[in-house]
Structures are given as structure tokens and as C-alpha cells.
Amino acid sequence: MRRVADAAGLTAMAIYRHYRDRAALLNAVANDGFEELAATIARKRLTGDFEQRLIKLAEMYLDRP
């Protein structure tokens, strides 16, 4: 948490005010990422067979910034 705080220009205590521990912080980051991916997928119309759609989903996931 200290390294994260240093990288963000915060104190570790500032992070602990919002997240109880490292797992909670990682869950929040993952949730944000999955919400962003879900929004990207919702904007696209996937066509083709199952394999083609799965490949397109994987490409969308890998192309995220």
C-alpha cells in the first residue's frame, strides 16, 4: 500500500481511508476495469459464430488501455 500511495502522490493512510486493505483496493481496480470492458462490449454488435465472437471479445479486452 505504501508503494501505491507513493506512486499516486498520497500517504498510505489516505488509501486506507477508502480501502480497508490491499484486497479491497485490488477488487476496486478490477471492478472498474470489468465495468469499462462491459461498457465497451455493450457498444459493439458482435457477429459471426461463437468462436469469432469470442475472439472479438478477447481482442477488445487486450486492446484496452
Backbone as JSON Lines, residues from 0, in Angstrom:
{"i":0,"aa":"M","n":[0.82,-1.18,0.0],"ca":[0.0,0.0,0.0],"c":[0.88,1.26,0.0]}
{"i":1,"aa":"R","n":[2.02,1.17,0.65],"ca":[2.91,2.34,0.67],"c":[3.42,2.67,-0.73]}
{"i":2,"aa":"R","n":[3.78,1.63,-1.48],"ca":[4.26,1.87,-2.85],"c":[3.16,2.45,-3.74]}
{"i":3,"aa":"V","n":[1.95,1.97,-3.57],"ca":[0.81,2.51,-4.33],"c":[0.6,3.96,-3.95]}
{"i":4,"aa":"A","n":[0.63,4.24,-2.66],"ca":[0.44,5.61,-2.19],"c":[1.54,6.52,-2.73]}
{"i":5,"aa":"D","n":[2.77,6.07,-2.68],"ca":[3.88,6.88,-3.21],"c":[3.69,7.16,-4.7]}
{"i":6,"aa":"A","n":[3.29,6.15,-5.46],"ca":[3.09,6.32,-6.9],"c":[1.94,7.28,-7.19]}
{"i":7,"aa":"A","n":[0.95,7.31,-6.31],"ca":[-0.21,8.18,-6.51],"c":[-0.01,9.56,-5.87]}
{"i":8,"aa":"G","n":[1.1,9.73,-5.17],"ca":[1.36,11.01,-4.51],"c":[0.5,11.21,-3.27]}
{"i":9,"aa":"L","n":[0.19,10.11,-2.59],"ca":[-0.64,10.15,-1.39],"c":[0.11,9.5,-0.23]}
{"i":10,"aa":"T","n":[-0.5,9.59,0.93],"ca":[0.02,8.83,2.06],"c":[-0.72,7.49,2.11]}
{"i":11,"aa":"A","n":[-0.1,6.5,2.71],"ca":[-0.76,5.2,2.84],"c":[-2.06,5.34,3.63]}
{"i":12,"aa":"M","n":[-2.07,6.21,4.62],"ca":[-3.3,6.4,5.42],"c":[-4.44,6.94,4.57]}
{"i":13,"aa":"A","n":[-4.13,7.74,3.56],"ca":[-5.19,8.26,2.68],"c":[-5.86,7.11,1.94]}
{"i":14,"aa":"I","n":[-5.08,6.14,1.52],"ca":[-5.66,4.98,0.83],"c":[-6.48,4.15,1.79]}
{"i":15,"aa":"Y","n":[-5.98,3.96,3.0],"ca":[-6.7,3.16,3.99],"c":[-8.02,3.81,4.42]}
{"i":16,"aa":"R","n":[-8.18,5.1,4.21],"ca":[-9.47,5.74,4.49],"c":[-10.55,5.26,3.54]}
{"i":17,"aa":"H","n":[-10.13,4.83,2.34],"ca":[-11.08,4.41,1.32],"c":[-11.15,2.89,1.15]}
{"i":18,"aa":"Y","n":[-10.05,2.2,1.44],"ca":[-9.98,0.75,1.24],"c":[-9.4,0.12,2.5]}
{"i":19,"aa":"R","n":[-10.07,-0.9,3.02],"ca":[-9.66,-1.47,4.31],"c":[-8.33,-2.23,4.23]}
{"i":20,"aa":"D","n":[-8.02,-2.76,3.01],"ca":[-6.76,-3.49,2.86],"c":[-6.42,-3.62,1.38]}
{"i":21,"aa":"R","n":[-5.33,-4.29,1.12],"ca":[-4.84,-4.46,-0.26],"c":[-5.87,-5.17,-1.13]}
{"i":22,"aa":"A","n":[-6.51,-6.2,-0.58],"ca":[-7.51,-6.95,-1.35],"c":[-8.67,-6.05,-1.77]}
{"i":23,"aa":"A","n":[-9.11,-5.18,-0.88],"ca":[-10.21,-4.27,-1.21],"c":[-9.81,-3.3,-2.32]}
{"i":24,"aa":"L","n":[-8.57,-2.82,-2.27],"ca":[-8.07,-1.93,-3.32],"c":[-8.01,-2.67,-4.66]}
{"i":25,"aa":"L","n":[-7.46,-3.88,-4.65],"ca":[-7.37,-4.66,-5.89],"c":[-8.74,-5.0,-6.45]}
{"i":26,"aa":"N","n":[-9.7,-5.31,-5.58],"ca":[-11.07,-5.58,-6.03],"c":[-11.68,-4.35,-6.68]}
{"i":27,"aa":"A","n":[-11.45,-3.19,-6.12],"ca":[-11.99,-1.95,-6.69],"c":[-11.38,-1.68,-8.07]}
{"i":28,"aa":"V","n":[-10.09,-1.9,-8.21],"ca":[-9.43,-1.7,-9.5],"c":[-9.98,-2.7,-10.53]}
{"i":29,"aa":"A","n":[-10.12,-3.95,-10.13],"ca":[-10.65,-4.98,-11.03],"c":[-12.09,-4.66,-11.42]}
{"i":30,"aa":"N","n":[-12.9,-4.26,-10.46],"ca":[-14.3,-3.92,-10.76],"c":[-14.39,-2.78,-11.77]}
{"i":31,"aa":"D","n":[-13.57,-1.76,-11.58],"ca":[-13.57,-0.64,-12.53],"c":[-13.18,-1.12,-13.93]}
{"i":32,"aa":"G","n":[-12.19,-1.97,-14.0],"ca":[-11.76,-2.5,-15.3],"c":[-12.83,-3.33,-15.97]}
{"i":33,"aa":"F","n":[-13.5,-4.18,-15.2],"ca":[-14.55,-5.01,-15.78],"c":[-15.77,-4.17,-16.19]}
{"i":34,"aa":"E","n":[-16.08,-3.12,-15.44],"ca":[-17.18,-2.24,-15.83],"c":[-16.85,-1.52,-17.14]}
{"i":35,"aa":"E","n":[-15.61,-1.09,-17.28],"ca":[-15.18,-0.45,-18.52],"c":[-15.26,-1.43,-19.69]}
{"i":36,"aa":"L","n":[-14.81,-2.66,-19.48],"ca":[-14.88,-3.67,-20.52],"c":[-16.33,-3.98,-20.87]}
{"i":37,"aa":"A","n":[-17.2,-4.1,-19.89],"ca":[-18.61,-4.38,-20.14],"c":[-19.25,-3.26,-20.95]}
{"i":38,"aa":"A","n":[-18.89,-2.01,-20.67],"ca":[-19.43,-0.88,-21.43],"c":[-18.94,-0.93,-22.87]}
{"i":39,"aa":"T","n":[-17.68,-1.28,-23.07],"ca":[-17.14,-1.41,-24.43],"c":[-17.88,-2.5,-25.19]}
{"i":40,"aa":"I","n":[-18.09,-3.62,-24.56],"ca":[-18.79,-4.74,-25.2],"c":[-20.23,-4.35,-25.53]}
{"i":41,"aa":"A","n":[-20.87,-3.63,-24.62],"ca":[-22.27,-3.23,-24.84],"c":[-22.41,-2.31,-26.05]}
{"i":42,"aa":"R","n":[-21.38,-1.54,-26.37],"ca":[-21.43,-0.63,-27.51],"c":[-21.2,-1.33,-28.85]}
{"i":43,"aa":"K","n":[-20.69,-2.53,-28.81],"ca":[-20.36,-3.27,-30.03],"c":[-21.45,-4.29,-30.34]}
{"i":44,"aa":"R","n":[-21.63,-4.53,-31.61],"ca":[-22.53,-5.61,-32.03],"c":[-21.65,-6.72,-32.59]}
{"i":45,"aa":"L","n":[-21.58,-7.81,-31.87],"ca":[-20.72,-8.91,-32.28],"c":[-21.49,-9.82,-33.23]}
{"i":46,"aa":"T","n":[-20.85,-10.14,-34.33],"ca":[-21.45,-11.03,-35.31],"c":[-20.53,-12.21,-35.55]}
{"i":47,"aa":"G","n":[-21.04,-13.2,-36.22],"ca":[-20.24,-14.38,-36.52],"c":[-20.6,-15.52,-35.61]}
{"i":48,"aa":"D","n":[-19.91,-16.62,-35.8],"ca":[-20.16,-17.78,-34.95],"c":[-19.55,-17.57,-33.57]}
{"i":49,"aa":"F","n":[-19.73,-18.53,-32.7],"ca":[-19.27,-18.41,-31.32],"c":[-17.78,-18.11,-31.24]}
{"i":50,"aa":"E","n":[-16.99,-18.85,-32.02],"ca":[-15.54,-18.66,-31.98],"c":[-15.15,-17.26,-32.42]}
{"i":51,"aa":"Q","n":[-15.76,-16.74,-33.47],"ca":[-15.45,-15.4,-33.96],"c":[-15.82,-14.34,-32.92]}
{"i":52,"aa":"R","n":[-16.98,-14.51,-32.28],"ca":[-17.4,-13.54,-31.25],"c":[-16.45,-13.6,-30.05]}
{"i":53,"aa":"L","n":[-16.03,-14.8,-29.68],"ca":[-15.1,-14.95,-28.55],"c":[-13.76,-14.29,-28.86]}
{"i":54,"aa":"I","n":[-13.29,-14.45,-30.09],"ca":[-12.03,-13.81,-30.5],"c":[-12.18,-12.29,-30.44]}
{"i":55,"aa":"K","n":[-13.31,-11.77,-30.9],"ca":[-13.54,-10.32,-30.86],"c":[-13.56,-9.82,-29.41]}
{"i":56,"aa":"L","n":[-14.19,-10.58,-28.52],"ca":[-14.21,-10.21,-27.1],"c":[-12.79,-10.17,-26.54]}
{"i":57,"aa":"A","n":[-12.0,-11.17,-26.88],"ca":[-10.62,-11.22,-26.39],"c":[-9.82,-10.02,-26.93]}
{"i":58,"aa":"E","n":[-10.02,-9.7,-28.19],"ca":[-9.32,-8.54,-28.76],"c":[-9.72,-7.25,-28.07]}
{"i":59,"aa":"M","n":[-11.01,-7.08,-27.77],"ca":[-11.46,-5.89,-27.06],"c":[-10.79,-5.81,-25.69]}
{"i":60,"aa":"Y","n":[-10.7,-6.95,-25.02],"ca":[-10.08,-6.98,-23.7],"c":[-8.6,-6.61,-23.79]}
{"i":61,"aa":"L","n":[-7.91,-7.16,-24.76],"ca":[-6.47,-6.92,-24.88],"c":[-6.15,-5.52,-25.4]}
{"i":62,"aa":"D","n":[-7.08,-4.91,-26.15],"ca":[-6.84,-3.59,-26.71],"c":[-7.13,-2.45,-25.73]}
{"i":63,"aa":"R","n":[-7.65,-2.79,-24.55],"ca":[-7.95,-1.73,-23.58],"c":[-6.68,-1.06,-23.12]}
{"i":64,"aa":"P","n":[-6.75,0.25,-22.87],"ca":[-5.54,0.97,-22.38],"c":[-5.16,0.56,-20.97]}
